[in-house]
């Protein structure tokens, strides 16, 4: 099967918290889908996230975060949720330039002799503030606006499946 690229925003897309960088580490695991920061702030995974990521893996996706956050907070949260195993790359921008992180990822993949056409890139984010800059790097990218045009990860899976015929 031909590879494709799944780019996941995290805040508001993978979990319910809107700015993991504001949490106070360390995180404590509450249950499989819930962690808590040191101040007692609860962060919950979006419904069906693990199943969605596993489905993408099983269907030849290269999976990367594409997030604007404090790098260590993201890594700590992913580890607390036991999610790192799903991600091939962690693209974490500590400024707002997600487009530059995508450019770096595409260059890294090319060095690994992996070429993914832009129309086989799927970017899930709950906000559209980065998409214009991202489209300069990858004009044919598929943007799934989570919570607005795409209501949940089951719907995202259905859309991606139909477009990629998987």
Backbone bond lengths (Angstrom), bond angles and torsions (degrees), N, CA, C in turn:
res aa  C-N    CA-C-N  psi(-1)  N-CA   C-N-CA  omega(-1)  CA-C   N-CA-C  phi
1 X - - - 1.452 - - 1.539 109.17 -
2 X 1.312 116.12 142.30 1.457 122.00 -179.43 1.527 109.49 -73.50
3 X 1.312 115.09 136.04 1.465 120.38 -179.04 1.523 111.46 -69.16
4 X 1.322 114.61 155.90 1.451 122.93 173.88 1.525 107.46 -143.31
5 X 1.313 116.60 164.36 1.462 121.66 -174.71 1.518 109.99 -115.36
6 X 1.329 115.44 127.00 1.462 122.50 175.23 1.521 107.91 -109.66
7 X 1.313 116.18 119.88 1.466 122.93 177.79 1.519 108.98 -108.43
8 X 1.319 116.06 122.30 1.458 120.97 -176.31 1.524 111.70 -113.72
9 X 1.318 115.45 117.32 1.454 119.03 162.34 1.528 105.37 -67.79
10 X 1.293 117.94 160.04 1.462 119.94 -177.98 1.526 112.58 -112.00
11 X 1.330 117.41 -57.25 1.467 121.10 -177.43 1.526 110.51 -62.46
12 X 1.336 116.01 119.21 1.453 120.71 179.16 1.515 113.81 78.90
13 X 1.330 117.31 -5.91 1.467 121.50 -179.02 1.524 110.77 -117.05
14 X 1.314 117.93 -51.84 1.467 121.81 177.73 1.526 110.63 -90.21
15 X 1.321 115.81 -33.77 1.467 120.87 177.15 1.513 109.52 -134.88
16 X 1.331 115.47 167.93 1.460 119.99 -172.65 1.529 114.41 -79.47
17 X 1.314 118.02 -19.00 1.471 120.95 -179.40 1.524 109.51 -72.74
18 X 1.324 116.76 141.19 1.466 120.76 -174.64 1.525 114.07 -94.10
19 X 1.338 118.11 -7.50 1.469 119.73 177.25 1.522 109.69 -159.25
20 X 1.316 115.69 85.23 1.469 121.54 -177.11 1.527 111.40 -60.10
21 X 1.330 117.11 -24.13 1.468 121.11 -179.83 1.522 112.28 -65.84
22 X 1.307 117.84 -21.72 1.474 121.58 179.35 1.522 112.82 -85.11
23 X 1.317 116.08 -8.67 1.458 119.74 178.46 1.533 109.79 -73.54
24 X 1.307 114.85 157.72 1.463 121.30 179.78 1.530 108.16 -103.54
25 X 1.339 114.81 112.84 1.461 120.15 179.41 1.529 108.96 -78.63
26 X 1.305 118.42 157.98 1.457 127.40 6.83 1.527 111.92 -81.48
27 X 1.345 113.91 162.32 1.451 121.37 175.78 1.526 108.27 -92.43
28 X 1.323 114.54 149.73 1.461 121.08 176.77 1.527 107.22 -120.73
29 X 1.310 116.03 132.77 1.465 120.53 177.63 1.521 109.39 -73.71
30 X 1.318 116.33 127.03 1.463 122.25 176.79 1.522 108.96 -94.41
31 X 1.327 116.26 -50.44 1.457 123.04 172.97 1.522 107.18 -152.82
32 X 1.306 117.77 -173.14 1.459 121.47 -173.96 1.527 113.33 -57.54
33 X 1.322 117.34 -31.50 1.459 121.48 -175.89 1.518 113.94 -115.52
34 X 1.332 117.50 13.17 1.465 120.96 -176.12 1.524 110.25 -140.34
35 X 1.336 115.46 133.73 1.464 121.02 170.60 1.526 107.61 -126.83
36 X 1.324 115.02 168.20 1.464 121.19 -179.08 1.516 107.98 -138.26
37 X 1.337 116.15 137.66 1.457 117.84 176.42 1.522 109.91 -84.16
38 X 1.323 117.43 179.94 1.465 122.15 -174.82 1.525 113.46 -68.26
39 X 1.331 117.31 -17.07 1.467 121.01 176.48 1.523 112.30 -93.32
40 X 1.327 117.00 -0.02 1.454 120.42 -179.81 1.526 114.57 92.93
41 X 1.328 116.85 3.80 1.459 119.86 177.08 1.518 109.49 -68.73
42 X 1.323 116.25 128.15 1.459 122.40 -176.76 1.525 109.45 -95.53
43 X 1.326 116.04 133.88 1.466 122.87 177.85 1.521 106.52 -122.86
44 X 1.350 116.09 125.98 1.462 121.38 -178.80 1.520 110.24 -116.55
45 X 1.322 115.34 140.76 1.459 120.10 174.25 1.519 109.55 -68.48
46 X 1.316 115.73 149.51 1.459 120.37 172.65 1.523 108.42 -67.20
47 X 1.291 114.80 146.96 1.459 121.46 -178.88 1.531 110.53 -55.84
48 X 1.301 116.12 134.36 1.466 124.16 175.49 1.529 114.52 69.64
49 X 1.323 119.19 16.22 1.467 120.17 -179.06 1.523 111.71 -60.84
50 X 1.305 117.71 -49.81 1.470 120.08 -178.54 1.532 111.29 -59.48
51 X 1.307 116.54 -43.95 1.464 120.49 179.42 1.526 110.55 -62.90
52 X 1.326 116.69 -40.53 1.456 121.50 179.52 1.527 110.73 -63.46
53 X 1.329 117.01 -47.47 1.462 120.64 -179.92 1.524 110.91 -64.70
54 X 1.326 117.88 -40.16 1.462 120.72 178.37 1.528 110.81 -65.36
55 X 1.329 116.50 -41.11 1.468 120.59 176.52 1.533 110.05 -59.34
56 X 1.340 116.65 -45.16 1.466 120.26 179.56 1.529 110.04 -61.17
57 X 1.322 117.39 -46.49 1.471 121.58 177.78 1.531 110.94 -57.40
58 X 1.330 115.55 -46.48 1.469 120.83 -178.29 1.524 112.42 -65.12
59 X 1.336 116.10 -17.54 1.460 120.82 -178.24 1.530 112.04 -114.30
60 X 1.324 115.80 36.58 1.471 124.48 169.73 1.526 115.97 69.87
61 X 1.310 117.87 22.71 1.464 119.48 177.28 1.518 110.92 -79.57
62 X 1.313 114.66 142.86 1.455 122.15 162.81 1.526 103.08 -94.95
63 X 1.318 116.75 124.44 1.463 120.25 -173.34 1.518 109.56 -112.16
64 X 1.332 114.78 132.37 1.457 121.00 177.88 1.521 110.15 -138.69
65 X 1.305 115.32 147.09 1.458 118.44 166.35 1.529 106.92 -73.15
66 X 1.305 116.27 155.60 1.459 122.86 168.67 1.518 104.56 -145.06
67 X 1.324 114.53 89.53 1.450 119.93 -168.15 1.517 111.77 -136.63
68 X 1.322 115.28 153.55 1.466 123.39 178.11 1.518 106.53 -109.25
69 X 1.331 116.26 99.28 1.457 122.05 -172.90 1.515 110.91 -162.52
70 X 1.319 114.30 172.00 1.456 120.80 169.35 1.529 107.70 -71.26
71 X 1.322 116.34 123.72 1.465 121.51 -173.90 1.531 112.61 -56.24
72 X 1.305 117.92 -47.32 1.460 120.09 -176.23 1.522 111.79 -67.12
73 X 1.324 117.83 -35.83 1.468 120.24 176.57 1.529 110.50 -61.13
74 X 1.333 116.16 -43.42 1.467 120.50 179.56 1.524 110.29 -62.86
75 X 1.314 116.63 -48.66 1.466 120.34 -179.18 1.526 110.28 -60.60
76 X 1.329 117.18 -44.05 1.463 120.46 179.26 1.531 111.78 -62.29
77 X 1.335 117.06 -41.53 1.474 120.69 179.35 1.527 110.37 -67.27
78 X 1.335 117.33 -45.24 1.465 120.17 178.81 1.526 111.00 -59.83
79 X 1.330 116.73 -41.53 1.465 120.30 178.28 1.523 111.53 -66.91
80 X 1.333 117.08 -41.57 1.468 120.01 179.46 1.529 111.15 -62.86
81 X 1.317 116.69 -35.84 1.460 121.62 177.03 1.534 112.94 -82.53
82 X 1.335 116.59 -6.58 1.467 121.94 -175.70 1.531 111.16 59.16
83 X 1.331 116.00 47.56 1.465 122.04 -178.48 1.524 113.81 -107.73
84 X 1.319 118.50 -10.76 1.471 119.94 -173.66 1.517 112.45 -59.02
85 X 1.315 117.74 -28.18 1.467 121.26 -178.02 1.520 112.76 -64.13
86 X 1.308 117.77 -19.97 1.462 120.41 -179.03 1.531 112.97 -84.79
87 X 1.326 117.33 -20.74 1.461 120.97 -171.82 1.524 111.83 -99.12
88 X 1.328 114.90 126.92 1.460 121.20 176.02 1.522 111.07 -82.12
89 X 1.319 115.78 -29.58 1.470 121.94 -179.36 1.522 108.79 -141.29
90 X 1.318 115.40 149.41 1.466 121.45 174.58 1.520 107.96 -119.31
91 X 1.308 115.89 100.92 1.468 120.79 176.61 1.520 107.11 -98.94
92 X 1.333 114.75 104.90 1.456 122.26 -174.78 1.515 107.89 -125.36
93 X 1.319 115.40 113.66 1.453 120.92 -179.62 1.525 109.42 -97.87
94 X 1.311 116.43 128.06 1.460 119.29 177.99 1.526 111.02 -88.43
95 X 1.343 116.17 -0.12 1.455 120.90 167.99 1.526 106.29 -122.50
96 X 1.293 118.18 -171.71 1.464 120.55 -172.83 1.527 114.07 -85.66
97 X 1.329 119.65 8.25 1.461 122.51 -171.86 1.530 112.89 -90.39
98 X 1.309 116.05 68.31 1.466 119.96 175.85 1.523 110.99 -61.60
99 X 1.324 116.55 -30.61 1.469 120.23 179.79 1.524 111.49 -60.13
100 X 1.323 116.63 -40.38 1.467 119.77 179.87 1.524 111.19 -69.42
101 X 1.331 117.38 -34.11 1.467 120.30 176.43 1.527 110.18 -67.08
102 X 1.327 117.20 -37.41 1.456 120.11 176.25 1.522 110.43 -65.23
103 X 1.308 116.62 -41.79 1.470 120.62 178.20 1.533 110.13 -59.55
104 X 1.336 116.93 -44.92 1.466 121.34 177.84 1.531 111.02 -60.90
105 X 1.321 116.66 -41.48 1.462 120.52 -179.69 1.526 110.75 -64.47
106 X 1.312 117.08 -44.89 1.471 120.51 179.06 1.527 110.21 -60.37
107 X 1.330 116.93 -41.44 1.470 121.03 177.98 1.528 110.88 -65.34
108 X 1.318 117.64 -40.40 1.466 121.44 177.28 1.519 110.58 -62.06
109 X 1.316 116.65 -44.89 1.465 120.21 179.49 1.525 110.91 -62.86
110 X 1.325 117.28 -39.51 1.470 120.40 178.38 1.525 110.61 -62.52
111 X 1.332 117.04 -39.53 1.467 120.48 177.07 1.527 111.08 -63.84
112 X 1.334 116.13 -29.19 1.466 121.40 176.73 1.534 111.26 -85.69
113 X 1.340 115.59 7.38 1.472 122.53 179.82 1.530 112.33 66.21
114 X 1.323 115.17 32.37 1.462 121.42 176.55 1.523 107.69 -114.57
115 X 1.319 115.17 117.53 1.468 120.04 177.63 1.529 107.89 -115.43
116 X 1.314 115.54 119.95 1.456 120.64 178.67 1.524 108.18 -115.56
117 X 1.327 116.92 116.93 1.466 119.24 177.42 1.534 110.23 -58.51
118 X 1.309 116.23 144.99 1.464 120.47 -176.33 1.518 112.62 -56.26
119 X 1.331 117.60 -31.98 1.471 119.44 -179.68 1.530 112.19 -72.43
120 X 1.331 117.59 -6.50 1.467 121.82 175.65 1.534 111.57 -105.32
121 X 1.335 115.48 17.54 1.465 121.44 175.20 1.523 108.11 -105.73
122 X 1.328 115.65 128.91 1.462 122.47 179.17 1.521 108.57 -119.49
123 X 1.317 115.12 123.70 1.464 122.59 -176.24 1.521 108.79 -117.32
124 X 1.341 116.25 117.92 1.460 122.35 179.64 1.518 109.11 -106.62
125 X 1.324 115.55 123.78 1.467 121.49 -179.69 1.517 108.03 -151.83
126 X 1.328 115.95 146.89 1.461 119.91 177.77 1.527 111.87 -85.15
127 X 1.326 116.84 -7.92 1.472 120.22 178.48 1.525 108.73 -128.27
128 X 1.312 115.33 149.92 1.469 119.90 -178.34 1.528 113.20 -104.91
129 X 1.325 117.74 14.58 1.471 120.08 -173.66 1.532 113.55 -69.15
130 X 1.330 117.43 -17.09 1.467 120.37 -177.93 1.524 113.63 -102.22
131 X 1.319 117.46 -11.39 1.462 119.87 -167.90 1.525 113.42 -65.10
132 X 1.321 119.37 -35.54 1.470 119.62 179.39 1.524 111.26 -62.74
133 X 1.325 116.97 -44.06 1.470 120.43 177.93 1.533 111.03 -67.33
134 X 1.312 116.68 -38.03 1.467 120.86 179.18 1.522 110.50 -64.92
135 X 1.320 116.75 -38.39 1.478 120.18 -179.55 1.527 112.52 -68.04
136 X 1.318 118.05 -17.92 1.470 119.99 172.72 1.530 108.94 -68.08
137 X 1.325 116.57 -37.30 1.468 122.52 179.64 1.527 110.88 -79.25
138 X 1.335 116.63 -42.68 1.473 121.88 -176.11 1.533 108.51 -135.75
139 X 1.331 117.00 83.34 1.470 121.02 -173.05 1.527 115.01 -58.15
140 X 1.325 117.83 -31.27 1.469 120.89 -175.66 1.528 113.19 -96.36
141 X 1.330 117.24 13.86 1.462 120.86 -178.09 1.526 110.21 -59.95
142 X 1.319 115.62 146.22 1.467 122.41 176.16 1.522 108.12 -95.23
143 X 1.318 116.28 112.37 1.461 121.33 -179.52 1.522 109.06 -99.79
144 X 1.318 115.84 120.89 1.455 121.13 175.42 1.517 107.46 -106.82
145 X 1.320 115.30 107.02 1.459 122.54 -176.27 1.536 108.39 -80.97
146 X 1.319 114.99 97.05 1.462 121.56 -174.46 1.534 111.22 -69.22
147 X 1.315 114.48 135.00 1.454 120.25 178.71 1.513 113.14 87.01
148 X 1.310 117.77 -15.51 1.456 120.53 179.70 1.524 109.80 -114.10
149 X 1.335 116.35 -68.03 1.469 119.52 179.01 1.522 111.68 -93.20
150 X 1.312 116.83 -25.63 1.464 122.39 178.06 1.526 106.27 -121.73
151 X 1.325 116.33 118.38 1.459 120.12 -168.51 1.520 115.48 -84.28
152 X 1.338 117.16 -24.14 1.462 119.22 -179.53 1.524 109.27 -161.55
153 X 1.314 115.69 175.86 1.465 120.30 -176.02 1.522 112.74 -71.88
154 X 1.324 118.16 -26.44 1.473 120.08 174.51 1.527 109.29 -64.34
155 X 1.317 116.46 -41.65 1.458 120.64 177.91 1.534 110.64 -66.94
156 X 1.332 117.02 -40.02 1.470 120.68 177.21 1.525 109.85 -60.26
157 X 1.317 116.73 -44.46 1.471 121.31 178.94 1.526 110.84 -59.79
158 X 1.317 116.82 -43.41 1.470 121.68 -179.26 1.536 110.06 -62.51
159 X 1.328 117.61 -42.70 1.464 122.33 -179.75 1.528 110.23 -64.88
160 X 1.332 115.86 -49.04 1.459 120.23 -178.67 1.538 110.12 -63.19
161 X 1.312 116.86 -44.25 1.466 121.29 178.85 1.527 111.31 -56.33
162 X 1.314 116.16 -44.93 1.463 120.23 -178.30 1.529 111.06 -66.65
163 X 1.329 116.42 -43.39 1.469 119.73 -177.73 1.520 112.84 -69.81
164 X 1.327 116.97 -34.20 1.462 120.71 -179.59 1.525 112.84 -95.67
165 X 1.319 116.31 -2.56 1.477 121.98 -177.75 1.520 111.90 55.57
166 X 1.330 115.17 49.77 1.486 119.57 177.63 1.522 109.82 -121.90
